[in-house]
């Protein structure tokens, strides 16, 4: 078993060795979340077998490959079955899929002297990894981390209403192997002379030429509204 934690970019190899050939094929299994799955050759795993050794090479790591691995040889003699088995836990240093957005989606300036507060939200699926989260920003006054939960990380950004470059905010998730995955969002400001589609229902203001996005209520996925004309 590779040393723990196994890094996300790795292609770990697990092996079982025998003192002598047993004359039967091995069975590889993965146990996680109270479910047992048999491992075969595929796009994410490669199983190989020699007379005294069998290996599994993981070609693409995801949280689905974390758990307890076992290899077993089952010998049948008459009415008896003799099993030879070994198992070990593989701990993965995961990297998350990140959804990033701003609230409001399109901050609106009423005068060039204003400074607006914008919340930047990065959401991930819950997993076992304890991430270090850092923030970076360009063309805005500041971005300060404000809140963390298991799935949601937020920063409060302050943008000015003078046109001085496109403001962006980036959240970086760093795992135990010091590997990083990032997501960046543009803060698309509606300046004083910009056309926009006014807020309607649960839709906020939307800048002309852009598409607003909202989470579906009570379901996965998103709703979109494209602003083409505006006022």
NUVEX-867419 format. One line per 10 residues: their letters; for each residue x, z, y of N, C-alpha, C. Coordinates in steps of 0.001 Angstrom, whole numbers, plus 500000, padded with zeros to 6 digits. Example, Ala and Ser with C-alpha at 12.3 -4.5 7.8 and 13.67 -1.06 7.14 Angstrom:
// NUVEX-867419
as) 513190:507800:494310:512300:507800:495500:513200:507800:496700 ~ 512850:507080:497750:513670:507140:498940:512900:507870:500030
This chain:
// NUVEX-867419
xxxxxxxxxx) 500846:500000:498814:500000:500000:500000:500892:500000:501249 ~ 500614:499111:502234:501407:499111:503460:501286:500449:504188 ~ 502291:500743:505033:502273:501978:505812:501105:501963:506791 ~ 500522:503121:507030:499389:503236:507946:499875:503667:509337 ~ 499166:503200:510413:498056:502233:510327:498582:500813:510173 ~ 497779:499957:509562:498126:498545:509436:497701:497840:510724 ~ 498640:497137:511353:498368:496521:512652:497419:495326:512507 ~ 496653:495081:513568:495635:494044:513551:496224:492653:513329 ~ 497433:492431:513834:498062:491109:513717:498773:490909:512381 ~ 498815:491948:511562:499547:491859:510294:498755:491079:509246
xxxxxxxxxx) 499465:490649:508216:498850:490065:507025:499331:490900:505835 ~ 498723:492077:505674:499240:493038:504688:499078:492551:503249 ~ 499990:493010:502401:499947:492700:500971:499825:494008:500202 ~ 498818:494096:499351:498619:495249:498484:498997:494832:497063 ~ 499658:495718:496345:500106:495335:495003:499888:496457:493994 ~ 499661:496048:492763:499610:496958:491619:500620:496455:490590 ~ 501468:497360:490109:502490:496983:489134:502230:497697:487813 ~ 502522:496989:486727:502360:497526:485372:503725:497735:484725 ~ 503788:498709:483812:505022:498893:483051:505153:497837:481964 ~ 504035:497350:481475:504042:496285:480469:502752:495489:480592
xxxxxxxxxx) 502747:494220:480189:501522:493411:480277:500412:494020:479429 ~ 499171:493937:479970:498019:494502:479270:497122:493433:478654 ~ 497433:492181:478928:496680:491099:478310:495255:490953:478815 ~ 494988:491429:480017:493662:491270:480622:493813:491086:482124 ~ 492822:490446:482737:492906:490170:484172:492503:491398:484988 ~ 493143:491600:486161:492802:492749:486999:491518:492498:487786 ~ 490903:493591:488217:489739:493542:489093:490085:494324:490358 ~ 490011:493637:491521:490245:494290:492809:488905:494611:493451 ~ 488797:495824:493997:487574:496226:494684:487910:496968:495979 ~ 486969:496868:496939:487081:497585:498208:485840:498449:498379
xxxxxxxxxx) 486067:499742:498634:484959:500680:498861:484957:501104:500324 ~ 483813:500892:500988:483653:501350:502378:482169:501561:502647 ~ 481891:502591:503421:480506:502912:503779:479608:502989:502543 ~ 480124:503597:501487:479368:503803:500242:478978:502491:499552 ~ 479683:501431:499858:479457:500148:499192:480749:499685:498542 ~ 480614:499092:497354:481776:498591:496615:481674:497074:496523 ~ 482742:496394:496939:482769:494930:496943:483962:494449:496132 ~ 483727:493501:495238:484835:492930:494476:485540:491872:495338 ~ 486860:491830:495250:487670:490945:496082:488079:489721:495274 ~ 487788:488544:495845:488172:487275:495227:488978:486459:496230
xxxxxxxxxx) 489540:485341:495780:490191:484401:496685:489166:483850:497683 ~ 489590:483702:498940:488711:483161:499962:489483:482876:501223 ~ 488761:482717:502331:489407:482378:503600:490120:483572:504225 ~ 489779:484796:503794:490379:485990:504398:491253:486780:503425 ~ 491224:486449:502140:492022:487180:501160:492524:486223:500087 ~ 493715:486513:499596:494332:485704:498536:494777:486638:497414 ~ 494191:486459:496244:494514:487293:495082:495441:486511:494155 ~ 496517:487151:493727:497427:486508:492771:497717:487477:491625 ~ 497989:486919:490464:498191:487738:489259:499376:487213:488458 ~ 500282:488128:488124:501403:487876:487220:501236:488803:486014
xxxxxxxxxx) 502007:488575:484960:501831:489418:483765:501943:490923:484032 ~ 502849:491323:484952:503044:492755:485187:502757:493167:486629 ~ 502121:492291:487417:501825:492638:488820:500652:491811:489325 ~ 499858:492415:490177:498794:491690:490876:498831:492091:492353 ~ 498524:491141:493235:498573:491409:494668:497331:490856:495349 ~ 497005:491458:496495:496006:490927:497417:496672:490804:498783 ~ 496640:489601:499341:497151:489380:500691:495971:489123:501616 ~ 495870:489927:502660:494800:489749:503639:495271:488785:504719 ~ 494540:487692:504874:494933:486641:505808:494344:486850:507198 ~ 493249:487585:507277:492585:487835:508559:491948:489208:508510
xxxxxxxxxx) 492414:490101:509390:491948:491481:509368:490734:491653:510281 ~ 489763:492414:509788:488653:492883:510612:488260:494254:510082 ~ 487332:494922:510768:486930:496254:510326:486319:496230:508924 ~ 485854:495051:508476:485267:494951:507139:486292:495168:506033 ~ 487587:495075:506378:488637:495229:505366:489236:496628:505360 ~ 488675:497543:506121:489159:498923:506108:488432:499702:505022 ~ 489167:500525:504273:488538:501321:503230:489488:501625:502089 ~ 488918:501977:500947:489703:502338:499766:489784:501134:498825 ~ 491012:500702:498539:491254:499582:497629:491581:500114:496242 ~ 491093:499412:495234:491430:499784:493857:491699:498535:493047
xxxxxxxxxx) 492661:498631:492155:492873:497581:491162:492703:498214:489788 ~ 492059:497494:488905:491757:498055:487583:491947:496993:486504 ~ 492485:497435:485368:492598:496605:484169:491733:497261:483093 ~ 490807:496496:482548:489905:497030:481524:490229:496364:480178 ~ 490731:497152:479249:491062:496660:477914:489951:497037:476934 ~ 489466:496061:476213:488426:496320:475208:489029:496263:473816 ~ 488853:497350:473079:489317:497422:471693:488170:497944:470840 ~ 487677:497053:469993:486499:497377:469186:485345:497782:470104 ~ 484833:498986:469979:483728:499431:470831:484211:500274:472005 ~ 485498:500328:472183:486050:501161:473263:486545:500301:474421
xxxxxxxxxx) 486444:500839:475634:487016:500214:476823:487990:501195:477453 ~ 489248:500786:477559:490278:501611:478197:490568:501031:479571 ~ 490454:501856:480594:490655:501394:481969:491935:501982:482543 ~ 492724:501127:483189:493927:501530:483918:493657:501210:485389 ~ 493702:502217:486246:493252:502007:487631:494126:502768:488610 ~ 494312:502173:489794:494990:502842:490908:494220:502529:492183 ~ 494252:503461:493142:493523:503240:494391:494268:503872:495556 ~ 494001:503372:496772:494631:503909:497982:493796:503489:499190 ~ 493872:504298:500241:493150:504037:501476:493993:503181:502414 ~ 493394:502120:502983:494061:501339:504017:493403:501613:505360
xxxxxxxxxx) 494204:502117:506290:493756:502466:507640:494188:501342:508580 ~ 493219:500683:509209:493513:499549:510085:493493:499963:511549 ~ 494450:499449:512312:494436:499587:513773:493677:498384:514325 ~ 492421:498591:514651:491521:497482:514983:491626:497094:516454 ~ 491158:495879:516752:490951:495433:518123:489495:494991:518263 ~ 488855:495311:519391:487407:495091:519483:487041:493744:520084 ~ 485815:493302:519786:485180:492248:520570:484591:492917:521816 ~ 484835:492331:522981:484478:492971:524245:483439:492132:524984 ~ 482377:492787:525427:481411:492174:526340:481610:492805:527705 ~ 481878:491981:528714:482143:492489:530055:481125:491922:531034
xxxxxxxxxx) 480662:492758:531946:479680:492323:532939:479798:493200:534178 ~ 479094:492785:535230:479071:493573:536458:477642:493957:536798 ~ 477494:495046:537500:476213:495455:538072:476443:495783:539537 ~ 475769:495055:540453:474897:493907:540193:475702:492684:539734 ~ 474980:491722:539154:475657:490511:538683:476223:489689:539820 ~ 475518:489688:540964:475947:488915:542140:475764:489790:543380 ~ 476795:490572:543744:476687:491440:544919:476428:490610:546178 ~ 475530:491094:547054:475111:490321:548228:475610:490979:549511 ~ 476302:490186:550307:476814:490636:551603:475845:490236:552723 ~ 475586:491159:553618:474762:490854:554787:475596:490619:556031
xxxxxxxxxx) 476858:491055:556017:477774:490796:557134:479201:490830:556608 ~ 480123:490141:557282:481514:490109:556795:482239:491442:556919 ~ 481639:492402:557607:482290:493698:557797:481963:494691:556678 ~ 481091:494306:555771:480658:495221:554722:481715:495386:553632 ~ 481620:496499:552911:482339:496714:551655:481301:497125:550626 ~ 481287:496454:549471:480265:496681:548459:480843:497388:547237 ~ 480020:498242:546648:480409:498907:545403:479819:498140:544219 ~ 480660:497817:543255:480246:497057:542074:480707:497818:540832 ~ 479817:497958:539864:480174:498609:538608:480576:497534:537591 ~ 481745:497683:536995:482223:496768:535953:482110:497490:534614
xxxxxxxxxx) 481437:496857:533653:481124:497501:532380:481726:496694:531238 ~ 482494:497365:530386:483028:496752:529165:482405:497476:527973 ~ 481761:496707:527090:481099:497271:525920:481752:496755:524650 ~ 481895:497634:523670:482430:497257:522367:481539:497852:521280 ~ 481672:497325:520067:480994:497926:518931:481747:499187:518508 ~ 481016:500175:518058:481622:501420:517605:482448:501172:516350 ~ 483686:501675:516340:484502:501646:515124:485392:502878:515100 ~ 486306:502936:514160:487097:504151:513953:488320:504238:514858 ~ 488622:503186:515595:489848:503164:516406:489654:503949:517708 ~ 490672:504715:518078:490666:505451:519348:491527:504676:520347
xxxxxxxxxx) 490887:503914:521230:491608:503001:522115:492102:503702:523383 ~ 493227:503208:523869:493630:503473:525247:493096:502323:526094 ~ 492366:502631:527165:491743:501603:527990:492360:501634:529379 ~ 492837:500474:529818:493386:500348:531168:492629:499252:531912 ~ 492767:499278:533249:492052:498321:534095:493036:497645:535045 ~ 492746:496392:535364:493526:495648:536357:492552:494875:537232 ~ 492979:494556:538461:492076:493840:539371:492867:492972:540343 ~ 492195:491949:540862:492777:491049:541860:491751:490768:542948 ~ 492237:490650:544172:491437:490246:545330:490242:491171:545570 ~ 490467:492460:545355:489454:493433:545751:490160:494714:546151
xxxxxxxxxx) 489389:495610:546781:489994:496790:547377:490479:497776:546320 ~ 489659:497979:545284:490034:498975:544290:489140:498850:543058 ~ 489619:499362:541936:488809:499492:540723:489232:500775:540032 ~ 488331:501758:539986:488642:503094:539479:487802:503385:538249 ~ 488433:503764:537114:487639:504133:535933:486677:505267:536271 ~ 485424:505139:535815:484424:506134:536206:483739:506808:535030 ~ 483642:506142:533875:482861:506719:532777:483287:506099:531455 ~ 483304:506918:530401:483609:506430:529057:482634:507050:528066 ~ 482113:506214:527178:481389:506704:526021:482033:506053:524802 ~ 481449:506222:523623:482035:505633:522416:482055:504114:522506
xxxxxxxxxx) 481034:503520:523142:480904:502063:523156:481082:501455:524537 ~ 480950:502246:525610:480893:501693:526960:481972:502314:527844 ~ 482671:501441:528554:483702:501874:529493:483389:501238:530844 ~ 483418:502049:531912:483030:501538:533221:484085:501828:534268 ~ 484143:500940:535268:485000:501146:536432:484195:500794:537682 ~ 484420:501551:538744:483772:501276:540023:484732:500464:540890 ~ 484307:499265:541255:485129:498374:542074:484555:498315:543488 ~ 485436:498198:544471:485021:498029:545857:485497:496670:546336 ~ 484560:495818:546755:484906:494474:547229:484531:494358:548699 ~ 485292:493569:549423:484997:493327:550831:484200:492038:550973
xxxxxxxxxx) 483546:491869:552091:482701:490705:552335:483415:489624:553130 ~ 484737:489696:553186:485518:488605:553768:486026:487736:552623 ~ 486013:486413:552829:486410:485486:551763:487934:485438:551666 ~ 488470:486200:550716:489928:486300:550587:490380:486110:549152 ~ 489733:485200:548430:490068:484971:547031:488982:485524:546132 ~ 488912:485015:544914:487885:485421:543974:488260:486759:543344 ~ 487457:487811:543571:487773:489112:542960:487570:489068:541442 ~ 488494:489658:540715:488376:489748:539249:488747:491163:538804 ~ 488168:491569:537693:488515:492848:537070:488739:492592:535578 ~ 489771:493225:535025:490112:493075:533609:490149:494449:532957
xxxxxxxxxx) 489524:494557:531777:489682:495776:530970:490547:495442:529759 ~ 491485:496332:529462:492430:496145:528361:492249:497258:527340 ~ 492054:496884:526071:491914:497860:524998:493186:497828:524151 ~ 493855:498976:524041:495147:499068:523357:494981:499961:522133 ~ 495363:499454:520955:495211:500239:519728:496484:501022:519404 ~ 496506:501687:518240:497633:502547:517865:498927:501781:517630 ~ 498818:500469:517395:500010:499634:517217:500493:499033:518530 ~ 499888:499477:519635:500210:498950:520970:499834:497477:521106 ~ 498885:497017:520296:498329:495674:520431:497181:495728:521433 ~ 497005:494631:522179:496041:494636:523276:495057:493489:523156
xxxxxxxxxx) 493801:493782:523465:492787:492743:523657:492126:493002:525004 ~ 491936:491918:525769:491449:492049:527146:490220:491189:527386 ~ 489474:491565:528405:488351:490753:528872:488361:490793:530397 ~ 488093:489639:531010:488113:489520:532468:486768:489035:532964 ~ 486353:489539:534109:485113:489089:534735:485374:488767:536204 ~ 484761:487674:536664:484786:487344:538085:483651:488070:538792 ~ 483924:488597:539972:482868:489185:540793:482429:488111:541781 ~ 481307:487476:541471:480819:486351:542272:479928:486870:543394 ~ 480509:486968:544558:479830:487558:545720:478943:486518:546398 ~ 477749:486932:546792:476897:486102:547642:477251:486447:549088
xxxxxxxxxx) 478032:485575:549731:478434:485835:551109:477276:485532:552061 ~ 477469:485908:553321:476397:485834:554314:475809:484432:554439 ~ 476627:483392:554307:476151:482019:554487:475898:481302:553158 ~ 475913:482018:552015:475683:481410:550702:474197:481341:550386 ~ 473793:480270:549692:472432:480182:549201:472323:480929:547865 ~ 471112:481451:547623:470918:482209:546387:469442:482197:546010 ~ 469197:482488:544742:467830:482683:544245:467509:484169:544335 ~ 466438:484543:545049:466144:485968:545265:465800:486688:543958 ~ 465928:488002:544008:465555:488848:542871:464081:488647:542538 ~ 463786:488659:541223:462408:488463:540772:462229:489186:539433
xxxxxxxxxx) 461263:490111:539370:461082:490890:538153:462328:491717:537872 ~ 462851:491622:536657:464076:492369:536357:465343:491548:536629 ~ 465165:490357:537203:466312:489551:537599:466785:489970:538988 ~ 468118:490116:539136:468682:490366:540450:468912:489053:541189 ~ 469470:489148:542391:469856:487947:543125:470854:487139:542302 ~ 470726:485799:542381:471643:484920:541651:472175:483857:542602 ~ 473469:483714:542648:474107:482747:543538:473852:481323:543055 ~ 473631:480385:544000:473394:478987:543642:474591:478435:542865 ~ 474273:477722:541770:475324:477148:540937:475803:478064:539835 ~ 475181:479242:539724:475580:480215:538713:474384:480569:537826
xxxxxxxxxx) 474679:481225:536720:473647:481637:535766:473666:483148:535619 ~ 472512:483776:535867:472377:485207:535634:472146:485475:534161 ~ 472543:486659:533721:472425:487004:532302:471940:488442:532179 ~ 470939:488643:531322:470405:489974:531050:470313:490183:529548 ~ 470488:491428:529111:470296:491763:527705:468824:491606:527337 ~ 468565:491151:526121:467191:491106:525616:466684:492533:525398 ~ 465429:492735:525694:464840:494061:525525:464453:494276:524067 ~ 465000:495327:523466:464637:495675:522102:465158:494726:521044 ~ 466128:493897:521396:466683:492943:520434:468106:492595:520851 ~ 468853:491987:519925:470193:491529:520266:470108:490203:521019
xxxxxxxxxx) 471174:489846:521724:471202:488575:522445:470987:488768:523939 ~ 470952:487645:524658:470844:487662:526112:469810:486652:526593 ~ 469251:486934:527746:468420:485975:528468:469229:485441:529643 ~ 468964:484194:530038:469698:483599:531150:468740:482991:532172 ~ 469182:482955:533433:468437:482285:534498:469445:481568:535390 ~ 469342:480242:535462:470259:479437:536260:469653:479174:537632 ~ 470454:479390:538653:470017:479146:540032:470562:477794:540485 ~ 469683:476834:540776:470115:475480:541142:469888:475144:542617 ~ 468867:475738:543246:468574:475390:544649:468780:476585:545569 ~ 467897:477559:545487:468053:478758:546293:467654:478544:547744
x) 467908:479603:548513:467530:479604:549939:468706:480022:550795
